[in-house]
Amino acid sequence: MGLTTGGIIFLSFAWGGVTLLTVYCFIKVIKSEREKAKKKKLKKINK
Amino acid sequence: MPLNTEREQWGSKIGLILAVAGNAVGLGNFLRFPVQAAQNGGGAFMIPYFIFFLILGIPLMWIEWGIGRHGGRFNHGSAPGMFDVLWKHKLAKYFGTLGLFMSMVILIYYTYIESWTLGYSIFSITGYYFDQHTADAMRTFLYNYQGRATGEHFTGILPAYILMFITFGLNFWVLFKGISKGIEKLAKIALPLLLIFAAILAVRIMFLGTPDPSLPANSVWNGYGFIWNPNVSLLSDPKIWLAAAGQIFFTLSVGMGTIHAYASYLKPKDDIALSGLTTAATNGFAEVVLGAAIAIPVAVAFFGLQTTQEFAKGGAFDLGFVSMPLIFQRIPLGQVLGFLWFLLLFFAGITSSVAMGQPVIAFLEDEFGFSRKKAVGVLATVVLIAVQFVVFYQKYGFLNEMDYWAGTFGLVVFALVETVLFMWVFGAGKAWKEMNEGGDIQIPRVFYYLMKFVTPVVLFVLMIWWFVESAIPKLLLVGVPDVNKPYYWGSRALMVVIFIGLILLVRKAWQLKANKEESN
């Protein structure tokens, strides 16, 4: 049986999609955390 | 009501996400998922799986995060208080009792199963089962360990009991340490480690190719083909769709009150839209990329497709504790790989089981003013008493009965109740605003309609289907040997006692609150 062309395409989309979504989400989380930390620092300095 | 100023808080957003993802990534990702895929046509199963991930899994995640953070605003860390806030009716809090009941009952037997994985990781590294070369022998080894059969490896149930006790102690020690110093710290260590272990195993398995060249059909790629070659012709079978919906439901650990409890420790303006999506995505990654690349491909490579399907028919335990140990005996470095496999299952288990303890602890802290130490002590005592029945009567089906009513059927009932309460009683508009408030992303509008109409309908259909297909026969004890029937009834009696006890506690908590308000 092996992986058919349809299987390879399906697997690529599934793995690619899920991995991309996970990586995208974590990058976004880290970015937003950094921005919030920066804002907090700025607030402290302004005070 | 005051905002949550005195409750514990998460140390970081990443920590919270890892904790909720750790709650979701459990034994189901690596054992239940491959079994479901194998039993439901492999590639055919994956198509509805992804559809339900979008229309059921992600919406339910957001709903539970939303209910949780909203409840936390009013100092409620468990479902009774949260439902009471959503629906101003005296019955609301009693519906919320389901959120305490489900997590507590699952915790009771899950801790025991988790302890097997710890035991098997030790048996793997020491090669203790490496003289068991057939499925029957390996199954006897498992039953011997569980005290269900006599054998040469274990003279009694004592080793299983000690390991259960160690697992139990670890769980409650983490819970005692608290949200940030216990649960969050555990998630930050255990989740990355389990993902690394799973990745090592998946890569190793990928390069196994055809272990026995004289049997070319037994190859890793045939295993991959079985899971991923889309078989559109099977999609007309409603069973495959319902199995996929069920798997999505289990894998995300929704419907048991744990996500609510975790989200209740957020600040009112903290993001939940991105956090909820990240959690669902991480769980999807652990299941679709890693979970799909281990058990089935390697089983097909060593036993062939037909035998793998037979293992799958035997359930998740057969695949995890019978077929995988047999495979580790045949692979170079099998002792180490077996150790990694069972340790990853243990990490997956413990990050889920600590989450199951949190709702009751939060309930005792928030509604009765218990200290964390006292709340953990009370829960630990009750669970320790109840787990004795599971350990000693497991062979009579005690555990299976609890797993069906609390860990299967009850989850869909609770999820339906919470979805209806949040999206219809509390109001879809307010719920939508709640979920998007403070969000680092805007939830696409289409999910508003999915959560309001599609998610409850899918849950309702799932509940009815399971009720007709399995709940009625289970209730009537169809196929249960006569000798086991008293234990099934005993299991039910224990669950009823726990449920009534929780109902009474909820009533008492609200009575105390009413008295306090009156005296003020």
Interface residues (C-beta under 8 A of the other chain):
Chain A: M1 G2 L3 T4 G6 G7 I8 F10 L11 A14 W15 V18 T19 L21 T22 C25 F26 K28 V29 I30 S32 E33
Chain B: S12 K13 I14 I17 G43 M46 F50 A217 S219 W221 N222 Y224 G225 F226 W228 N229 P230 D271 L274 S275 L277 T278 A281 T282 G284 F285 V288 V289 L305 D440 I441
